[in-house]
Amino acid sequence: MINLKDLITKYPECLESASKLRSYLVDIYPEEKARIRVIVDSFDCGIYEQMKGADLADKLFISGLCKKLESEYGYSNVLSIWCIEQWVKIFNKDLVISAPIFDTEKECVESKKNADTYKNIKVGDIITLGQYPQGANGEIKPIEWQVLDVDNGSALIISRYALDYKKYDDDFPFVNWDDCSLRKWLNSDFYNEAFGSADNAIIITTNVTADENKYYKDTYQGKDVKDKVFLLSIIQASKYFASGKMICNGTDYYYAKNKSDDGSKNCCWWLRTSGKDTNFASYFIGDCIFERGCYTYAEHAVRPAMRIKISENTIIADEIYPIDDPDMVNSAVSIKTLKLGDEVNIIGEIQDIRERETMTGKPYLIIHIADFSGQTSGVYYLKKKTYTKIKELQVGDTIIARGTLTEYNEMKSFKFNKINKCKLSDELIDKIKRFVANNKDAITEESKCIDDSALPF
């Protein structure tokens, strides 16, 4: 992405004329056609001189410059704001910024959004979030996303169209998802360009697993990593895309970059799973997955995927330490929103934990946990495979658990089916501790009232 301030600092002579400025920009940023055009036009129409001589860059002044680009050259508001911001950064030592200058239009439009904007979405829906060049000349438009999965206050989404044309890795050979250049690009350049601060607040850092390629089981798949943006694995793609639903079209921006496109509008798009060896990465071709893969230095379409919060009450674990389920998503609903019969994840701090046996001698734990919204108690039946790790749990530990809120003898309890330890942010821990402190008497009473006879077996 263009950094005009850096360019001018290194090559101040580029400001001698519009043609020289264009020449430098094209040499250094050959793919940024739309942004180069708007920068050069802004220089040519005198905006650079206006910025240079201005004493005050307030919201009214910035708005006037944007309107000039929009009315005289027909640029979108998005590009105009981005361009003016580049000039502001150059002169920021001399200008008094008397009002916030948003990064791009997404900052003023998307700032009204939060996770609750998407609370009613369902699998198959198309939503918009962020923006990216999509026109043949790099025109920026909102990104459309297809909802693949909705679970525990979060949703897994993938771009509806192929957004770009990239190599899996720039430095061939022997690479996996955890150290490929495409992963680095998605979580840096792409992420920073596509999303504003309001978007960032709902994009979840996801545990991205090094899933096996079942056709090439001997291929090393690298390490699990944590990403904001990622590609689907073969396993995920097979799960979420039925036959006939895998074909993907690209944006005009993609087709402008892919000079080898045959006009069929049918993209080959990367998956993150390594192929027959680590020189190859798998991808979709037509309506099927090519597990053998293609050389990692080849260029294919990119369809980013992410997991987002769809409720302001969604709780996110920073780290999961698996006990029962290594594939558990790191999002959960708040205890206050639990509904009878729903199988969900909850996250909380253990307030009380006791071991008991059923009348037939089957061991189980009674666990009492709290988050920042409420508290609940329930049972967990011990399993041979995880017995030792579960027995290490103690008061004060934070866990993420999957289970169901049930009712027995007019008493509600949470049946813990799977439990993992987890790490929470300091901010979330503080919120939970404040809730516990403010409800100390109720929590103490709840712990005292746990009665074996009131719990289902």
C-alpha positions as CSV (number, residue, x, y, z in Angstrom):
1,M,0.0,0.0,0.0
2,I,1.3,3.5,-0.9
3,N,3.0,5.4,1.9
4,L,3.3,8.9,0.4
5,K,5.1,10.4,3.3
6,D,7.8,7.8,3.2
7,L,8.2,8.3,-0.6
8,I,8.6,12.0,-0.4
9,T,11.0,11.8,2.5
10,K,13.3,9.5,0.5
11,Y,12.8,11.2,-2.9
12,P,11.8,14.9,-2.3
13,E,12.6,15.6,-6.0
14,C,9.4,13.7,-6.9
15,L,7.4,16.8,-6.0
16,E,9.0,18.8,-8.8
17,S,6.1,18.0,-11.2
18,A,3.0,15.8,-11.5
19,S,4.8,13.6,-14.2
20,K,7.8,13.0,-12.0
21,L,5.5,12.2,-9.0
22,R,3.7,9.7,-11.2
23,S,6.9,8.1,-12.4
24,Y,8.2,7.5,-8.9
25,L,4.9,6.1,-7.8
26,V,4.6,3.7,-10.7
27,D,8.2,2.5,-10.2
28,I,7.7,1.7,-6.5
29,Y,3.9,0.8,-6.4
30,P,3.2,-0.6,-9.9
31,E,0.0,-2.4,-8.8
32,E,-1.6,0.6,-7.1
33,K,-3.1,2.2,-10.3
34,A,-6.2,3.8,-8.7
35,R,-4.3,5.3,-5.8
36,I,-1.5,6.6,-8.0
37,R,-4.1,8.3,-10.2
38,V,-5.8,10.1,-7.4
39,I,-2.6,11.2,-5.8
40,V,-1.2,12.6,-9.1
41,D,-4.5,14.4,-9.9
42,S,-4.7,15.9,-6.4
43,F,-1.2,17.2,-6.9
44,D,-2.0,18.5,-10.4
45,C,-5.2,20.4,-9.3
46,G,-3.4,22.3,-6.5
47,I,-4.4,20.3,-3.4
48,Y,-0.7,19.8,-2.5
49,E,-0.1,23.5,-2.5
50,Q,-3.3,24.2,-0.5
51,M,-2.2,21.7,2.1
52,K,1.3,23.1,2.2
53,G,0.0,26.6,2.8
54,A,-2.8,25.8,5.2
55,D,-2.6,26.8,8.9
56,L,-5.5,24.6,10.0
57,A,-6.6,21.2,8.7
58,D,-10.0,20.9,10.3
59,K,-12.9,18.8,9.2
60,L,-14.4,21.5,7.0
61,F,-11.1,22.1,5.2
62,I,-10.6,18.3,4.6
63,S,-14.2,18.0,3.4
64,G,-13.7,20.8,0.9
65,L,-10.6,19.1,-0.6
66,C,-12.4,15.8,-0.9
67,K,-15.4,17.4,-2.7
68,K,-12.9,19.0,-5.1
69,L,-11.6,15.5,-6.1
70,E,-15.1,14.1,-6.3
71,S,-16.6,16.9,-8.4
72,E,-13.6,17.6,-10.7
73,Y,-12.4,14.0,-11.3
74,G,-15.3,11.8,-10.2
75,Y,-13.4,9.9,-7.5
76,S,-15.3,8.0,-4.9
77,N,-15.5,9.5,-1.4
78,V,-13.4,6.6,-0.2
79,L,-10.4,7.3,-2.5
80,S,-10.7,11.0,-1.9
81,I,-10.5,10.7,1.8
82,W,-7.6,8.3,1.6
83,C,-5.7,10.6,-0.7
84,I,-6.2,13.7,1.4
85,E,-5.1,11.8,4.5
86,Q,-1.8,11.0,2.7
87,W,-1.1,14.8,2.3
88,V,-2.2,15.5,5.9
89,K,0.4,13.0,7.2
90,I,3.1,14.7,5.2
91,F,2.4,18.1,6.8
92,N,1.2,17.0,10.2
93,K,4.0,18.8,12.0
94,D,2.9,22.1,10.6
95,L,-0.9,21.6,10.7
96,V,-3.2,21.8,13.7
97,I,-5.7,18.9,13.4
98,S,-8.7,20.4,15.2
99,A,-11.0,17.5,14.4
100,P,-10.5,13.7,13.9
101,I,-9.6,12.8,10.4
102,F,-10.9,9.3,9.6
103,D,-8.7,6.8,7.8
104,T,-11.1,6.1,5.1
105,E,-14.8,6.2,4.5
106,K,-15.2,2.9,6.3
107,E,-14.1,4.7,9.5
108,C,-17.2,7.0,9.4
109,V,-19.7,4.6,8.0
110,E,-18.5,1.4,9.8
111,S,-18.1,3.2,13.1
112,K,-21.9,2.9,13.6
113,K,-21.5,-0.9,13.3
114,N,-20.8,-3.3,16.1
115,A,-21.1,-7.0,16.6
116,D,-24.9,-6.7,17.1
117,T,-25.2,-5.5,13.5
118,Y,-24.8,-9.2,12.5
119,K,-26.7,-10.8,15.4
120,N,-29.5,-12.2,13.1
121,I,-27.3,-13.7,10.3
122,K,-27.5,-17.3,9.4
123,V,-25.6,-19.8,7.2
124,G,-25.7,-18.8,3.6
125,D,-26.3,-15.1,4.1
126,I,-24.2,-12.5,2.4
127,I,-22.9,-9.6,4.5
128,T,-20.6,-6.7,3.9
129,L,-17.6,-5.9,6.1
130,G,-14.5,-3.7,5.2
131,Q,-13.6,-2.7,1.7
132,Y,-10.9,-3.5,-0.9
133,P,-10.1,-2.7,-4.6
134,Q,-12.5,-4.5,-6.8
135,G,-12.9,-2.5,-10.0
136,A,-10.6,-3.1,-13.0
137,N,-8.8,0.1,-12.2
138,G,-8.6,-0.5,-8.5
139,E,-11.9,1.1,-7.5
140,I,-12.6,0.4,-3.8
141,K,-15.9,-1.2,-2.9
142,P,-17.3,-2.9,0.2
143,I,-16.3,-6.6,0.6
144,E,-19.1,-9.1,0.4
145,W,-18.8,-12.2,2.6
146,Q,-20.6,-15.5,2.6
147,V,-21.5,-16.9,6.0
148,L,-20.3,-20.5,6.4
149,D,-21.0,-21.2,10.0
150,V,-22.7,-19.6,13.0
151,D,-21.6,-20.8,16.5
152,N,-21.4,-19.4,20.0
153,G,-21.8,-15.7,19.2
154,S,-19.4,-15.9,16.2
155,A,-19.6,-16.6,12.5
156,L,-17.1,-18.1,10.1
157,I,-17.1,-16.0,6.8
158,I,-15.3,-16.2,3.5
159,S,-15.2,-13.6,0.8
160,R,-17.9,-14.1,-1.8
161,Y,-15.5,-13.4,-4.7
162,A,-11.8,-13.9,-5.2
163,L,-10.3,-10.6,-4.1
164,D,-6.7,-10.9,-5.3
165,Y,-4.2,-12.9,-7.3
166,K,-1.2,-14.1,-5.2
167,K,1.5,-16.6,-4.8
168,Y,1.2,-19.0,-1.9
169,D,4.8,-18.1,-1.1
170,D,7.3,-15.8,-2.6
171,D,10.3,-17.9,-1.6
172,F,10.0,-21.4,-3.1
173,P,10.4,-24.2,-1.8
174,F,9.4,-26.1,1.4
175,V,6.8,-24.0,3.1
176,N,3.6,-24.5,5.1
177,W,0.8,-22.1,6.0
178,D,2.4,-21.0,9.3
179,D,5.4,-19.5,7.5
180,C,4.2,-18.7,3.9
181,S,4.2,-15.1,2.5
182,L,0.5,-15.3,1.7
183,R,-0.4,-15.7,5.4
184,K,1.9,-12.7,6.2
185,W,0.2,-10.6,3.5
186,L,-3.3,-11.4,4.6
187,N,-2.6,-10.5,8.2
188,S,-0.7,-7.3,7.5
189,D,-1.1,-5.5,4.2
190,F,-4.6,-6.9,3.3
191,Y,-5.9,-6.6,6.9
192,N,-4.7,-3.0,7.3
193,E,-6.1,-1.9,4.0
194,A,-9.4,-3.7,4.2
195,F,-10.6,-2.9,7.7
196,G,-11.0,0.1,10.0
197,S,-11.0,0.2,13.7
198,A,-14.7,-0.6,14.0
199,D,-14.2,-3.7,11.9
200,N,-11.1,-4.7,14.0
201,A,-13.2,-4.8,17.1
202,I,-15.4,-7.7,15.8
203,I,-12.7,-9.7,14.0
204,I,-11.6,-12.6,16.2
205,T,-8.1,-13.9,16.4
206,T,-8.7,-17.6,15.5
207,N,-6.7,-20.7,16.2
208,V,-5.9,-21.9,12.7
209,T,-5.0,-25.6,12.8
210,A,-2.5,-27.5,10.7
211,D,-5.1,-29.9,9.4
212,E,-4.1,-33.2,7.8
213,N,-4.3,-33.8,4.0
214,K,-6.0,-37.2,4.1
215,Y,-4.6,-38.1,0.6
216,Y,-1.0,-37.2,1.5
217,K,-0.8,-38.1,5.2
218,D,2.9,-38.0,5.3
219,T,3.1,-34.4,4.3
220,Y,4.2,-32.2,7.2
221,Q,1.5,-29.5,7.7
222,G,3.4,-27.1,9.9
223,K,2.3,-25.7,13.2
224,D,-1.1,-24.4,14.5
225,V,-1.1,-20.6,14.4
226,K,-3.4,-17.7,15.5
227,D,-4.6,-15.5,12.7
228,K,-7.1,-12.7,12.1
229,V,-7.4,-13.7,8.4
230,F,-6.7,-17.1,7.0
231,L,-7.5,-19.6,4.2
232,L,-9.8,-22.6,4.6
233,S,-8.2,-26.0,5.0
234,I,-9.1,-29.0,2.8
235,I,-11.2,-30.3,5.8
236,Q,-13.1,-27.0,6.2
237,A,-13.6,-26.6,2.4
238,S,-15.1,-30.1,2.2
239,K,-17.3,-29.4,5.1
240,Y,-18.7,-26.1,4.0
241,F,-18.9,-26.4,0.2
242,A,-21.1,-29.0,-1.2
243,S,-20.7,-30.3,-4.8
244,G,-21.8,-27.6,-7.2
245,K,-21.2,-24.8,-4.7
246,M,-17.4,-24.5,-5.0
247,I,-17.1,-22.5,-8.2
248,C,-16.0,-19.0,-7.4
249,N,-15.9,-15.8,-9.6
250,G,-13.4,-13.1,-9.1
251,T,-13.7,-9.3,-8.9
252,D,-12.7,-7.2,-11.9
253,Y,-9.6,-6.3,-9.9
254,Y,-8.7,-9.9,-9.7
255,Y,-9.2,-10.5,-13.5
256,A,-7.2,-7.4,-14.3
257,K,-4.2,-8.9,-12.4
258,N,-4.7,-12.5,-13.7
259,K,-3.5,-12.1,-17.3
260,S,-3.9,-15.8,-17.9
261,D,-7.6,-15.9,-17.2
262,D,-9.4,-17.7,-20.1
263,G,-12.6,-15.7,-19.7
264,S,-14.5,-18.5,-18.0
265,K,-14.7,-16.5,-14.8
266,N,-13.9,-19.6,-12.9
267,C,-11.2,-19.1,-10.3
268,C,-8.7,-21.5,-9.0
269,W,-8.4,-20.5,-5.3
270,W,-5.9,-21.4,-2.7
271,L,-6.5,-23.5,0.4
272,R,-4.0,-23.5,3.3
273,T,-3.3,-27.2,3.4
274,S,0.0,-28.4,1.9
275,G,-0.3,-30.9,-1.0
276,K,1.8,-33.9,-2.0
277,D,4.8,-32.3,-0.2
278,T,5.7,-28.9,1.1
279,N,6.5,-27.6,-2.3
280,F,2.8,-27.8,-3.1
281,A,-0.3,-26.2,-1.7
282,S,-3.9,-27.4,-2.3
283,Y,-6.5,-25.4,-4.1
284,F,-9.9,-25.4,-5.6
285,I,-10.1,-26.0,-9.4
286,G,-13.6,-25.8,-10.9
287,D,-15.9,-27.7,-8.6
288,C,-13.4,-29.9,-6.9
289,I,-10.4,-29.8,-4.5
290,F,-7.0,-30.5,-6.0
291,E,-5.4,-32.2,-2.9
292,R,-2.1,-32.9,-4.7
293,G,-1.8,-29.1,-5.0
294,C,0.2,-26.7,-7.1
295,Y,3.7,-25.3,-6.7
296,T,3.7,-22.7,-4.0
297,Y,5.3,-20.1,-6.3
298,A,2.3,-20.3,-8.6
299,E,-0.3,-17.5,-8.5
300,H,-3.9,-18.3,-7.8
301,A,-7.0,-16.5,-6.5
302,V,-7.3,-15.5,-2.8
303,R,-10.5,-15.9,-0.8
304,P,-9.8,-14.7,2.7
305,A,-11.7,-16.2,5.6
306,M,-12.3,-14.9,9.1
307,R,-14.3,-15.5,12.3
308,I,-16.3,-12.5,13.6
309,K,-18.3,-11.7,16.7
310,I,-22.0,-11.4,16.0
311,S,-23.0,-10.2,19.5
312,E,-21.7,-7.6,21.9
313,N,-22.2,-10.3,24.6
314,T,-19.8,-12.7,22.8
315,I,-16.9,-13.7,25.0
316,I,-13.5,-14.6,23.4
317,A,-10.7,-16.6,24.9
318,D,-7.2,-15.4,24.0
319,E,-5.7,-18.9,24.3
320,I,-7.2,-22.4,24.6
321,Y,-5.4,-25.2,26.4
322,P,-7.1,-28.4,25.2
323,I,-8.3,-31.0,27.6
324,D,-11.5,-32.5,25.9
325,D,-11.7,-30.8,22.6
326,P,-8.7,-29.2,20.7
327,D,-11.1,-28.0,17.9
328,M,-13.4,-26.0,20.1
329,V,-13.9,-22.4,18.8
330,N,-12.6,-19.8,21.1
331,S,-15.9,-17.9,21.3
332,A,-18.7,-18.3,23.8
333,V,-22.1,-16.8,24.8
334,S,-22.5,-15.0,28.1
335,I,-24.0,-16.9,31.0
336,K,-26.8,-14.4,31.3
337,T,-28.0,-15.2,27.8
338,L,-28.2,-19.0,28.3
339,K,-31.4,-20.7,27.1
340,L,-32.7,-24.1,28.0
341,G,-31.8,-26.8,25.6
342,D,-29.2,-24.9,23.6
343,E,-25.8,-26.5,23.2
344,V,-23.3,-23.7,23.6
345,N,-19.9,-22.6,24.8
346,I,-19.5,-20.7,28.0
347,I,-16.4,-19.1,29.5
348,G,-15.9,-18.3,33.1
349,E,-13.8,-18.5,36.2
350,I,-14.3,-21.5,38.5
351,Q,-15.8,-20.4,41.8
352,D,-16.3,-23.8,43.3
353,I,-15.5,-27.4,42.2
354,R,-16.2,-30.6,44.0
355,E,-15.9,-34.3,43.2
356,R,-18.8,-36.7,43.8
357,E,-20.0,-40.1,42.8
358,T,-23.4,-41.3,41.6
359,M,-25.2,-44.0,43.4
360,T,-23.7,-46.5,41.0
361,G,-20.2,-45.2,41.7
362,K,-19.6,-43.1,38.6
363,P,-17.4,-40.1,39.4
364,Y,-18.3,-36.6,38.4
365,L,-17.5,-33.0,39.2
366,I,-19.9,-30.3,40.4
367,I,-18.6,-27.0,38.9
368,H,-19.7,-23.5,39.7
369,I,-18.4,-20.8,37.3
370,A,-19.1,-17.0,36.7
371,D,-18.4,-14.6,33.9
372,F,-19.1,-10.9,33.8
373,S,-22.8,-11.3,33.4
374,G,-23.9,-14.2,35.6
375,Q,-23.1,-17.5,37.2
376,T,-24.2,-21.1,36.7
377,S,-23.5,-24.6,38.2
378,G,-23.6,-28.0,36.7
379,V,-22.1,-31.5,36.4
380,Y,-19.3,-32.9,34.4
381,Y,-18.8,-36.7,34.2
382,L,-15.1,-37.7,34.4
383,K,-13.6,-39.5,31.5
384,K,-10.6,-41.9,31.6
385,K,-8.8,-40.2,28.8
386,T,-8.9,-36.7,30.4
387,Y,-9.3,-37.7,34.1
388,T,-5.8,-36.4,35.2
389,K,-6.0,-33.0,33.5
390,I,-9.6,-32.4,34.6
391,K,-8.7,-33.3,38.2
392,E,-6.1,-30.5,38.1
393,L,-8.7,-27.8,37.7
394,Q,-9.2,-25.6,40.8
395,V,-10.9,-22.5,42.0
396,G,-9.7,-19.4,40.1
397,D,-9.0,-21.3,36.8
398,T,-10.6,-20.0,33.7
399,I,-12.3,-22.5,31.4
400,I,-14.2,-22.7,28.2
401,A,-16.9,-25.4,28.2
402,R,-19.4,-26.8,25.8
403,G,-22.7,-28.0,27.2
404,T,-26.4,-27.5,27.6
405,L,-28.5,-25.6,30.1
406,T,-31.0,-28.2,31.6
407,E,-33.8,-28.1,34.2
408,Y,-34.2,-30.7,36.8
409,N,-36.6,-30.6,39.9
410,E,-37.3,-26.9,38.9
411,M,-33.6,-26.1,39.2
412,K,-31.5,-25.0,36.2
413,S,-28.1,-26.4,35.8
414,F,-25.4,-26.6,33.1
415,K,-24.4,-30.0,31.9
416,F,-20.7,-29.7,31.0
417,N,-19.9,-32.0,28.1
418,K,-16.5,-30.8,27.1
419,I,-14.0,-28.6,29.0
420,N,-10.8,-26.8,28.1
421,K,-8.7,-24.5,30.1
422,C,-8.3,-21.1,28.6
423,K,-6.5,-17.7,29.0
424,L,-8.6,-14.5,29.0
425,S,-7.5,-10.9,28.4
426,D,-6.7,-8.8,31.5
427,E,-9.7,-6.6,30.7
428,L,-12.1,-9.6,30.7
429,I,-10.6,-11.0,33.9
430,D,-11.1,-7.6,35.6
431,K,-14.8,-7.6,34.4
432,I,-15.3,-11.1,35.9
433,K,-13.7,-10.2,39.2
434,R,-15.8,-7.0,39.4
435,F,-19.0,-9.1,38.9
436,V,-17.9,-11.6,41.5
437,A,-17.0,-8.9,44.0
438,N,-20.4,-7.1,43.4
439,N,-22.3,-10.4,43.8
440,K,-20.2,-12.1,46.5
441,D,-23.2,-13.0,48.7
442,A,-25.2,-14.5,45.8
443,I,-22.2,-16.5,44.6
444,T,-21.4,-17.8,48.1
445,E,-25.1,-18.8,48.5
446,E,-25.1,-20.6,45.2
447,S,-22.0,-22.6,46.2
448,K,-23.6,-23.5,49.5
449,C,-26.8,-24.6,47.9
450,I,-25.3,-27.1,45.4
451,D,-27.1,-30.3,46.2
452,D,-26.5,-33.7,44.6
453,S,-30.1,-34.6,44.6
454,A,-31.0,-31.5,42.6
455,L,-28.7,-32.4,39.7
456,P,-29.5,-34.8,36.9
457,F,-27.6,-38.1,36.6
